[in-house]
């Protein structure tokens, strides 16, 4: 998926995939997936995709529909996401070793 947001290009095909997560059961209205990416410029972004009762929805002529969107992330947001959903090795590879 490609998108330009605030004059910046985000492309899942050229960015490095960091990690994924999903919640719910495929086919359910609440189901969603998230994929975190890292651009060559060092910017992070999240690709969210979900059903009509997921965090990723849009208004479609008065009806709620599922949607897929790209959300730019700050480094702080990326750190929190990676800490919660990825391995220790992934976190330390991206942000440096953490003391015990």
N, CA, C and O atoms as CSV, one atom per row, in Angstrom:
chain,resi,resn,atom,element,x,y,z
A,1,UNK,N,N,0.848,-1.177,0.000
A,1,UNK,CA,C,0.000,0.000,0.000
A,1,UNK,C,C,0.892,1.238,0.000
A,1,UNK,O,O,1.918,1.274,0.678
A,2,UNK,N,N,0.501,2.223,-0.746
A,2,UNK,CA,C,1.224,3.489,-0.810
A,2,UNK,C,C,0.279,4.612,-0.415
A,2,UNK,O,O,-0.910,4.589,-0.730
A,3,UNK,N,N,0.840,5.601,0.288
A,3,UNK,CA,C,0.024,6.754,0.688
A,3,UNK,C,C,0.956,7.934,0.926
A,3,UNK,O,O,2.074,7.771,1.413
A,4,UNK,N,N,0.481,9.118,0.578
A,4,UNK,CA,C,1.211,10.344,0.898
A,4,UNK,C,C,0.445,11.039,2.016
A,4,UNK,O,O,-0.748,11.318,1.895
A,5,UNK,N,N,1.154,11.311,3.105
A,5,UNK,CA,C,0.567,11.962,4.276
A,5,UNK,C,C,1.468,13.132,4.654
A,5,UNK,O,O,2.662,12.952,4.896
A,6,UNK,N,N,0.897,14.320,4.704
A,6,UNK,CA,C,1.654,15.542,5.030
A,6,UNK,C,C,2.919,15.679,4.178
A,6,UNK,O,O,3.980,16.054,4.676
A,7,UNK,N,N,2.786,15.371,2.896
A,7,UNK,CA,C,3.899,15.534,1.968
A,7,UNK,C,C,4.961,14.451,2.064
A,7,UNK,O,O,6.007,14.571,1.426
A,8,UNK,N,N,4.727,13.397,2.839
A,8,UNK,CA,C,5.683,12.300,3.007
A,8,UNK,C,C,5.082,11.033,2.410
A,8,UNK,O,O,3.894,10.759,2.585
A,9,UNK,N,N,5.900,10.268,1.709
A,9,UNK,CA,C,5.429,9.029,1.083
A,9,UNK,C,C,5.672,7.848,2.017
A,9,UNK,O,O,6.746,7.709,2.603
A,10,UNK,N,N,4.655,7.003,2.143
A,10,UNK,CA,C,4.712,5.780,2.933
A,10,UNK,C,C,4.369,4.625,2.005
A,10,UNK,O,O,3.309,4.630,1.378
A,11,UNK,N,N,5.257,3.631,1.908
A,11,UNK,CA,C,5.086,2.528,0.966
A,11,UNK,C,C,5.474,1.224,1.646
A,11,UNK,O,O,6.631,1.031,2.020
A,12,UNK,N,N,4.505,0.334,1.803
A,12,UNK,CA,C,4.771,-0.945,2.466
A,12,UNK,C,C,5.688,-1.846,1.635
A,12,UNK,O,O,6.287,-2.777,2.172
A,13,UNK,N,N,5.802,-1.581,0.344
A,13,UNK,CA,C,6.645,-2.417,-0.523
A,13,UNK,C,C,8.124,-2.085,-0.380
A,13,UNK,O,O,8.974,-2.950,-0.591
A,14,UNK,N,N,8.444,-0.833,-0.022
A,14,UNK,CA,C,9.855,-0.437,0.072
A,14,UNK,C,C,10.336,-0.301,1.508
A,14,UNK,O,O,11.543,-0.263,1.747
A,15,UNK,N,N,9.432,-0.229,2.459
A,15,UNK,CA,C,9.811,-0.110,3.873
A,15,UNK,C,C,10.110,-1.493,4.459
A,15,UNK,O,O,9.663,-2.513,3.936
A,16,UNK,N,N,10.864,-1.505,5.541
A,16,UNK,CA,C,11.207,-2.761,6.229
A,16,UNK,C,C,10.077,-3.139,7.187
A,16,UNK,O,O,9.664,-2.334,8.023
A,17,UNK,N,N,9.588,-4.360,7.057
A,17,UNK,CA,C,8.534,-4.853,7.949
A,17,UNK,C,C,9.166,-5.218,9.298
A,17,UNK,O,O,10.119,-5.994,9.353
A,18,UNK,N,N,8.631,-4.656,10.373
A,18,UNK,CA,C,9.166,-4.880,11.715
A,18,UNK,C,C,8.407,-5.967,12.454
A,18,UNK,O,O,9.019,-6.857,13.045
A,19,UNK,N,N,7.091,-5.908,12.428
A,19,UNK,CA,C,6.294,-6.892,13.155
A,19,UNK,C,C,4.822,-6.769,12.834
A,19,UNK,O,O,4.371,-5.791,12.238
A,20,UNK,N,N,4.076,-7.797,13.248
A,20,UNK,CA,C,2.632,-7.861,12.992
A,20,UNK,C,C,1.898,-8.296,14.237
A,20,UNK,O,O,2.458,-8.920,15.138
A,21,UNK,N,N,0.629,-7.946,14.260
A,21,UNK,CA,C,-0.260,-8.473,15.286
A,21,UNK,C,C,-1.669,-8.467,14.737
A,21,UNK,O,O,-1.994,-7.710,13.823
A,22,UNK,N,N,-2.502,-9.325,15.310
A,22,UNK,CA,C,-3.909,-9.339,14.929
A,22,UNK,C,C,-4.730,-9.569,16.185
A,22,UNK,O,O,-4.239,-10.087,17.188
A,23,UNK,N,N,-5.975,-9.176,16.104
A,23,UNK,CA,C,-6.879,-9.335,17.237
A,23,UNK,C,C,-8.238,-9.760,16.713
A,23,UNK,O,O,-8.736,-9.210,15.730
A,24,UNK,N,N,-8.834,-10.738,17.373
A,24,UNK,CA,C,-10.137,-11.241,16.957
A,24,UNK,C,C,-10.007,-12.373,15.965
A,24,UNK,O,O,-8.913,-12.880,15.717
A,25,UNK,N,N,-11.127,-12.759,15.404
A,25,UNK,CA,C,-11.180,-13.845,14.431
A,25,UNK,C,C,-11.444,-13.285,13.039
A,25,UNK,O,O,-12.327,-12.444,12.868
A,26,UNK,N,N,-10.677,-13.746,12.028
A,26,UNK,CA,C,-10.936,-13.281,10.660
A,26,UNK,C,C,-12.404,-13.471,10.288
A,26,UNK,O,O,-13.002,-14.507,10.579
A,27,UNK,N,N,-12.960,-12.478,9.655
A,27,UNK,CA,C,-14.364,-12.518,9.261
A,27,UNK,C,C,-15.290,-11.820,10.247
A,27,UNK,O,O,-16.397,-11.427,9.879
A,28,UNK,N,N,-14.852,-11.658,11.501
A,28,UNK,CA,C,-15.656,-10.935,12.489
A,28,UNK,C,C,-15.521,-9.436,12.264
A,28,UNK,O,O,-14.491,-8.964,11.782
A,29,UNK,N,N,-16.555,-8.696,12.613
A,29,UNK,CA,C,-16.529,-7.247,12.432
A,29,UNK,C,C,-15.443,-6.577,13.262
A,29,UNK,O,O,-14.955,-5.514,12.881
A,30,UNK,N,N,-15.049,-7.175,14.393
A,30,UNK,CA,C,-14.048,-6.585,15.289
A,30,UNK,C,C,-12.609,-6.917,14.880
A,30,UNK,O,O,-11.666,-6.299,15.374
A,31,UNK,N,N,-12.442,-7.873,13.996
A,31,UNK,CA,C,-11.105,-8.351,13.621
A,31,UNK,C,C,-10.270,-7.240,12.994
A,31,UNK,O,O,-10.759,-6.446,12.191
A,32,UNK,N,N,-8.978,-7.206,13.387
A,32,UNK,CA,C,-8.054,-6.278,12.734
A,32,UNK,C,C,-6.632,-6.808,12.780
A,32,UNK,O,O,-6.288,-7.655,13.605
A,33,UNK,N,N,-5.821,-6.291,11.878
A,33,UNK,CA,C,-4.390,-6.584,11.851
A,33,UNK,C,C,-3.626,-5.265,11.871
A,33,UNK,O,O,-4.119,-4.236,11.408
A,34,UNK,N,N,-2.424,-5.316,12.411
A,34,UNK,CA,C,-1.519,-4.167,12.397
A,34,UNK,C,C,-0.133,-4.658,11.998
A,34,UNK,O,O,0.319,-5.713,12.444
A,35,UNK,N,N,0.528,-3.884,11.159
A,35,UNK,CA,C,1.891,-4.167,10.739
A,35,UNK,C,C,2.705,-2.893,10.893
A,35,UNK,O,O,2.325,-1.833,10.395
A,36,UNK,N,N,3.829,-3.009,11.588
A,36,UNK,CA,C,4.709,-1.857,11.783
A,36,UNK,C,C,5.832,-1.915,10.757
A,36,UNK,O,O,6.412,-2.971,10.507
A,37,UNK,N,N,6.128,-0.752,10.164
A,37,UNK,CA,C,7.168,-0.634,9.142
A,37,UNK,C,C,8.154,0.467,9.519
A,37,UNK,O,O,7.837,1.394,10.264
A,38,UNK,N,N,9.369,0.327,8.971
A,38,UNK,CA,C,10.419,1.324,9.139
A,38,UNK,C,C,10.895,1.753,7.757
A,38,UNK,O,O,11.336,0.928,6.957
A,39,UNK,N,N,10.801,3.063,7.484
A,39,UNK,CA,C,11.259,3.610,6.205
A,39,UNK,C,C,12.778,3.761,6.214
A,39,UNK,O,O,13.408,3.768,7.271
A,40,UNK,N,N,13.352,3.881,5.024
A,40,UNK,CA,C,14.797,4.108,4.886
A,40,UNK,C,C,15.220,5.394,5.584
A,40,UNK,O,O,16.373,5.532,5.993
A,41,UNK,N,N,14.290,6.335,5.721
A,41,UNK,CA,C,14.578,7.624,6.365
A,41,UNK,C,C,14.572,7.521,7.896
A,41,UNK,O,O,14.878,8.495,8.585
A,42,UNK,N,N,14.226,6.350,8.423
A,42,UNK,CA,C,14.167,6.172,9.872
A,42,UNK,C,C,12.793,6.431,10.460
A,42,UNK,O,O,12.611,6.344,11.674
A,43,UNK,N,N,11.824,6.749,9.611
A,43,UNK,CA,C,10.460,7.001,10.074
A,43,UNK,C,C,9.700,5.677,10.187
A,43,UNK,O,O,9.868,4.768,9.374
A,44,UNK,N,N,8.869,5.601,11.209
A,44,UNK,CA,C,8.019,4.431,11.408
A,44,UNK,C,C,6.601,4.745,10.947
A,44,UNK,O,O,6.166,5.896,10.971
A,45,UNK,N,N,5.889,3.701,10.528
A,45,UNK,CA,C,4.463,3.840,10.270
A,45,UNK,C,C,3.765,2.511,10.496
A,45,UNK,O,O,4.367,1.442,10.404
A,46,UNK,N,N,2.479,2.610,10.795
A,46,UNK,CA,C,1.651,1.450,11.069
A,46,UNK,C,C,0.627,1.293,9.956
A,46,UNK,O,O,-0.018,2.261,9.556
A,47,UNK,N,N,0.481,0.074,9.459
A,47,UNK,CA,C,-0.576,-0.250,8.518
A,47,UNK,C,C,-1.650,-0.991,9.307
A,47,UNK,O,O,-1.412,-2.089,9.808
A,48,UNK,N,N,-2.822,-0.391,9.415
A,48,UNK,CA,C,-3.935,-1.003,10.129
A,48,UNK,C,C,-5.031,-1.394,9.161
A,48,UNK,O,O,-5.352,-0.646,8.237
A,49,UNK,N,N,-5.602,-2.565,9.373
A,49,UNK,CA,C,-6.646,-3.076,8.481
A,49,UNK,C,C,-7.662,-3.823,9.327
A,49,UNK,O,O,-7.300,-4.721,10.086
A,50,UNK,N,N,-8.931,-3.456,9.201
A,50,UNK,CA,C,-9.917,-4.128,10.037
A,50,UNK,C,C,-11.340,-4.004,9.564
A,50,UNK,O,O,-11.647,-3.327,8.583
A,51,UNK,N,N,-12.198,-4.681,10.296
A,51,UNK,CA,C,-13.621,-4.706,9.997
A,51,UNK,C,C,-14.345,-3.475,10.507
A,51,UNK,O,O,-13.727,-2.574,11.074
A,52,UNK,N,N,-15.670,-3.435,10.305
A,52,UNK,CA,C,-16.451,-2.242,10.632
A,52,UNK,C,C,-16.582,-1.933,12.126
A,52,UNK,O,O,-17.016,-0.836,12.478
A,53,UNK,N,N,-16.226,-2.853,13.005
A,53,UNK,CA,C,-16.239,-2.552,14.442
A,53,UNK,C,C,-14.839,-2.662,15.035
A,53,UNK,O,O,-14.678,-2.923,16.227
A,54,UNK,N,N,-13.847,-2.464,14.203
A,54,UNK,CA,C,-12.450,-2.475,14.637
A,54,UNK,C,C,-11.983,-1.029,14.802
A,54,UNK,O,O,-12.742,-0.100,14.525
A,55,UNK,N,N,-10.756,-0.833,15.244
A,55,UNK,CA,C,-10.227,0.540,15.300
A,55,UNK,C,C,-10.054,1.165,13.917
A,55,UNK,O,O,-9.841,2.373,13.811
A,56,UNK,N,N,-10.142,0.358,12.853
A,56,UNK,CA,C,-9.887,0.839,11.498
A,56,UNK,C,C,-11.186,0.841,10.692
A,56,UNK,O,O,-11.480,-0.096,9.950
A,57,UNK,N,N,-11.938,1.899,10.856
A,57,UNK,CA,C,-13.224,2.024,10.177
A,57,UNK,C,C,-13.294,3.337,9.416
A,57,UNK,O,O,-12.479,4.239,9.610
A,58,UNK,N,N,-14.285,3.418,8.549
A,58,UNK,CA,C,-14.549,4.668,7.833
A,58,UNK,C,C,-16.054,4.795,7.644
A,58,UNK,O,O,-16.788,3.807,7.656
A,59,UNK,N,N,-16.489,6.025,7.471
A,59,UNK,CA,C,-17.902,6.288,7.205
A,59,UNK,C,C,-18.123,6.173,5.702
A,59,UNK,O,O,-17.475,6.864,4.916
A,60,UNK,N,N,-19.026,5.311,5.316
A,60,UNK,CA,C,-19.323,5.084,3.909
A,60,UNK,C,C,-20.784,5.441,3.660
A,60,UNK,O,O,-21.660,4.577,3.694
A,61,UNK,N,N,-21.040,6.739,3.406
A,61,UNK,CA,C,-22.405,7.247,3.186
A,61,UNK,C,C,-23.350,6.893,4.327
A,61,UNK,O,O,-24.459,6.409,4.102
A,62,UNK,N,N,-22.898,7.139,5.553
A,62,UNK,CA,C,-23.730,6.896,6.721
A,62,UNK,C,C,-23.623,5.499,7.290
A,62,UNK,O,O,-24.232,5.204,8.318
A,63,UNK,N,N,-22.855,4.628,6.638
A,63,UNK,CA,C,-22.644,3.272,7.134
A,63,UNK,C,C,-21.192,3.127,7.552
A,63,UNK,O,O,-20.293,3.676,6.914
A,64,UNK,N,N,-20.970,2.390,8.619
A,64,UNK,CA,C,-19.609,2.130,9.064
A,64,UNK,C,C,-19.064,0.939,8.295
A,64,UNK,O,O,-19.705,-0.110,8.229
A,65,UNK,N,N,-17.884,1.099,7.714
A,65,UNK,CA,C,-17.252,0.039,6.937
A,65,UNK,C,C,-15.832,-0.188,7.445
A,65,UNK,O,O,-15.219,0.708,8.024
A,66,UNK,N,N,-15.323,-1.378,7.225
A,66,UNK,CA,C,-13.928,-1.657,7.545
A,66,UNK,C,C,-13.023,-0.866,6.622
A,66,UNK,O,O,-13.442,-0.425,5.552
A,67,UNK,N,N,-11.787,-0.691,7.041
A,67,UNK,CA,C,-10.873,0.113,6.242
A,67,UNK,C,C,-9.443,-0.354,6.461
A,67,UNK,O,O,-9.151,-1.134,7.368
A,68,UNK,N,N,-8.570,0.140,5.613
A,68,UNK,CA,C,-7.133,-0.084,5.700
A,68,UNK,C,C,-6.493,1.292,5.643
A,68,UNK,O,O,-6.819,2.090,4.765
A,69,UNK,N,N,-5.580,1.583,6.574
A,69,UNK,CA,C,-4.976,2.916,6.579
A,69,UNK,C,C,-3.536,2.866,7.075
A,69,UNK,O,O,-3.123,1.933,7.764
A,70,UNK,N,N,-2.794,3.891,6.706
A,70,UNK,CA,C,-1.418,4.066,7.162
A,70,UNK,C,C,-1.398,5.202,8.176
A,70,UNK,O,O,-1.985,6.262,7.961
A,71,UNK,N,N,-0.708,4.953,9.289
A,71,UNK,CA,C,-0.618,5.935,10.361
A,71,UNK,C,C,0.859,6.191,10.666
A,71,UNK,O,O,1.544,5.283,11.136
A,72,UNK,N,N,1.368,7.398,10.413
A,72,UNK,CA,C,2.751,7.708,10.782
A,72,UNK,C,C,2.926,7.582,12.301
A,72,UNK,O,O,2.055,7.990,13.069
A,73,UNK,N,N,4.051,7.017,12.719
A,73,UNK,CA,C,4.347,6.830,14.139
A,73,UNK,C,C,5.602,7.611,14.501
A,73,UNK,O,O,6.548,7.687,13.717
A,74,UNK,N,N,5.600,8.186,15.687
A,74,UNK,CA,C,6.828,8.764,16.234
A,74,UNK,C,C,7.693,7.606,16.745
A,74,UNK,O,O,7.216,6.478,16.872
A,75,UNK,N,N,8.935,7.886,17.029
A,75,UNK,CA,C,9.806,6.843,17.580
A,75,UNK,C,C,9.262,6.359,18.924
A,75,UNK,O,O,9.327,5.168,19.228
A,76,UNK,N,N,8.730,7.272,19.721
A,76,UNK,CA,C,8.156,6.897,21.016
A,76,UNK,C,C,6.984,5.924,20.830
A,76,UNK,O,O,6.878,4.934,21.555
A,77,UNK,N,N,6.112,6.203,19.869
A,77,UNK,CA,C,4.982,5.308,19.597
A,77,UNK,C,C,5.475,3.953,19.103
A,77,UNK,O,O,4.951,2.913,19.502
A,78,UNK,N,N,6.486,3.967,18.231
A,78,UNK,CA,C,7.045,2.715,17.704
A,78,UNK,C,C,7.675,1.891,18.823
A,78,UNK,O,O,7.493,0.674,18.875
A,79,UNK,N,N,8.414,2.543,19.716
A,79,UNK,CA,C,9.030,1.829,20.839
A,79,UNK,C,C,7.975,1.128,21.681
A,79,UNK,O,O,8.137,-0.033,22.055
A,80,UNK,N,N,6.907,1.832,21.971
A,80,UNK,CA,C,5.834,1.254,22.781
A,80,UNK,C,C,5.193,0.067,22.063
A,80,UNK,O,O,4.941,-0.968,22.680
A,81,UNK,N,N,4.930,0.211,20.770
A,81,UNK,CA,C,4.308,-0.856,19.992
A,81,UNK,C,C,5.229,-2.075,19.941
A,81,UNK,O,O,4.779,-3.198,20.164
A,82,UNK,N,N,6.510,-1.864,19.649
A,82,UNK,CA,C,7.476,-2.972,19.555
A,82,UNK,C,C,7.641,-3.637,20.917
A,82,UNK,O,O,7.706,-4.863,20.999
A,83,UNK,N,N,7.709,-2.850,21.978
A,83,UNK,CA,C,7.837,-3.398,23.333
A,83,UNK,C,C,6.663,-4.319,23.655
A,83,UNK,O,O,6.838,-5.365,24.279
A,84,UNK,N,N,5.478,-3.925,23.228
A,84,UNK,CA,C,4.278,-4.692,23.555
A,84,UNK,C,C,4.069,-5.912,22.658
A,84,UNK,O,O,3.593,-6.944,23.132
A,85,UNK,N,N,4.412,-5.816,21.387
A,85,UNK,CA,C,4.018,-6.859,20.437
A,85,UNK,C,C,5.160,-7.617,19.765
A,85,UNK,O,O,4.900,-8.565,19.025
A,86,UNK,N,N,6.406,-7.235,19.996
A,86,UNK,CA,C,7.539,-7.911,19.356
A,86,UNK,C,C,8.470,-8.521,20.401
A,86,UNK,O,O,8.270,-8.356,21.605
A,87,UNK,N,N,9.473,-9.215,19.926
A,87,UNK,CA,C,10.438,-9.864,20.810
A,87,UNK,C,C,11.447,-8.858,21.371
A,87,UNK,O,O,11.589,-7.747,20.860
A,88,UNK,N,N,12.131,-9.268,22.414
A,88,UNK,CA,C,13.208,-8.462,22.998
A,88,UNK,C,C,14.290,-8.225,21.955
A,88,UNK,O,O,14.844,-7.129,21.866
A,89,UNK,N,N,14.590,-9.250,21.165
A,89,UNK,CA,C,15.618,-9.132,20.133
A,89,UNK,C,C,15.253,-8.070,19.097
A,89,UNK,O,O,16.107,-7.290,18.674
A,90,UNK,N,N,14.002,-8.042,18.697
A,90,UNK,CA,C,13.555,-7.027,17.728
A,90,UNK,C,C,13.683,-5.635,18.329
A,90,UNK,O,O,14.165,-4.713,17.670
A,91,UNK,N,N,13.249,-5.480,19.585
A,91,UNK,CA,C,13.328,-4.178,20.252
A,91,UNK,C,C,14.781,-3.704,20.305
A,91,UNK,O,O,15.078,-2.571,19.927
A,92,UNK,N,N,15.679,-4.563,20.770
A,92,UNK,CA,C,17.074,-4.153,20.942
A,92,UNK,C,C,17.774,-3.942,19.603
A,92,UNK,O,O,18.690,-3.124,19.515
A,93,UNK,N,N,17.370,-4.650,18.578
A,93,UNK,CA,C,17.929,-4.448,17.244
A,93,UNK,C,C,17.596,-3.057,16.719
A,93,UNK,O,O,18.414,-2.420,16.056
A,94,UNK,N,N,16.388,-2.595,17.023
A,94,UNK,CA,C,15.940,-1.290,16.552
A,94,UNK,C,C,16.404,-0.134,17.424
A,94,UNK,O,O,16.818,0.907,16.914
A,95,UNK,N,N,16.336,-0.318,18.736
A,95,UNK,CA,C,16.520,0.804,19.667
A,95,UNK,C,C,17.728,0.679,20.592
A,95,UNK,O,O,17.969,1.563,21.414
A,96,UNK,N,N,18.483,-0.397,20.468
A,96,UNK,CA,C,19.654,-0.575,21.304
A,96,UNK,C,C,19.377,-1.456,22.497
A,96,UNK,O,O,18.229,-1.664,22.890
A,97,UNK,N,N,20.449,-1.968,23.063
A,97,UNK,CA,C,20.354,-2.880,24.185
A,97,UNK,C,C,19.768,-2.176,25.421
A,97,UNK,O,O,20.046,-1.006,25.685
A,98,UNK,N,N,18.961,-2.919,26.151
A,98,UNK,CA,C,18.310,-2.411,27.356
A,98,UNK,C,C,18.932,-3.094,28.572
A,98,UNK,O,O,19.148,-4.306,28.569
A,99,UNK,N,N,19.216,-2.311,29.607
A,99,UNK,CA,C,19.803,-2.882,30.826
A,99,UNK,C,C,18.797,-3.772,31.538
A,99,UNK,O,O,17.585,-3.575,31.445
A,100,UNK,N,N,19.328,-4.750,32.247
A,100,UNK,CA,C,18.479,-5.643,33.043
A,100,UNK,C,C,18.064,-4.970,34.326
A,100,UNK,O,O,17.346,-5.564,35.130
